[in-house]
Amino acid sequence: MADLLSSFLLTPWAPLLILLFCFLDGFFPPVPSETVVVGALSLAFATGPAATPTAVLILLAAGAGAAAGDSAAYAIGRRLGTERWAWMRRHRVRSALEWAGESLARRPAMYLLVARYIPVGRVAVNMTAGATRLPYRRFLPLSLIAAVGWVALSALIASVASAWLGHSPLLAAVVGVVMSTVIGVLIDLGSRLVRRGRARRAVLRAPTGGGERDLVGAGARAEL
């Protein structure tokens, strides 16, 4: 199996498929781009020098696909808004979009960069950026910076996994995927805790008359 996967990595199809996965993940979170990128890079790094050109192509394809996917989400938000389809009106999605709108209004650069590491948050922030008419000339550079940072983190995880398990490329790929998943979960959990803390502080500062109602609304926004 490892030999088969290593052989596939050396074909031109691997970077193209990774570009497609990363592009789709920009506006369709169920596509597991992080898993694919880290797994492919771990396998390439553990395979040896023969796979170095492929690893470079994977990095370039992942970055290009991620930035293009972000721009696609921005275009969807700008053209269709954030209430066009039924799935956009689901509680979890509405909470994410409301959080994205509030975040972009306060610190657009910071949240565009941070959201790249949160699958649902990433799509919500990028779509909201388009829906709120954040200038694309401002959005695109931040999206490119975020994509480069995300690819660099993926390469770091893959290099650590391959350094530990270079003798077994397939196992290195599996460990790399597990590491990226754990890091993603921790980032998502940390962002939720931060939002909940801010929501509670906002409730404590709010007038007492609408406190209970504000608490419910803040709690809903914190649940992404």
HELIX and SHEET records of a PDB file:
HELIX    1   1 ALA A    2  LEU A    9  1                                   8    
HELIX    2   2 TRP A   13  ASP A   25  1                                  13    
HELIX    3   3 SER A   33  THR A   47  1                                  15    
HELIX    4   4 PRO A   49  ALA A   51  5                                   3    
HELIX    5   5 THR A   52  LEU A   80  1                                  29    
HELIX    6   6 ALA A   86  ARG A   89  5                                   4    
HELIX    7   7 HIS A   91  ARG A  106  1                                  16    
HELIX    8   8 PRO A  108  VAL A  114  1                                   7    
HELIX    9   9 ALA A  115  TYR A  117  5                                   3    
HELIX   10  10 PRO A  119  ALA A  131  1                                  13    
HELIX   11  11 TYR A  136  TRP A  164  1                                  29    
HELIX   12  12 PRO A  169  ARG A  205  1                                  37    
HELIX   13  13 THR A  208  GLY A  210  5                                   3    
HELIX   14  14 GLY A  211  ALA A  222  1                                  12    
END                                                                             
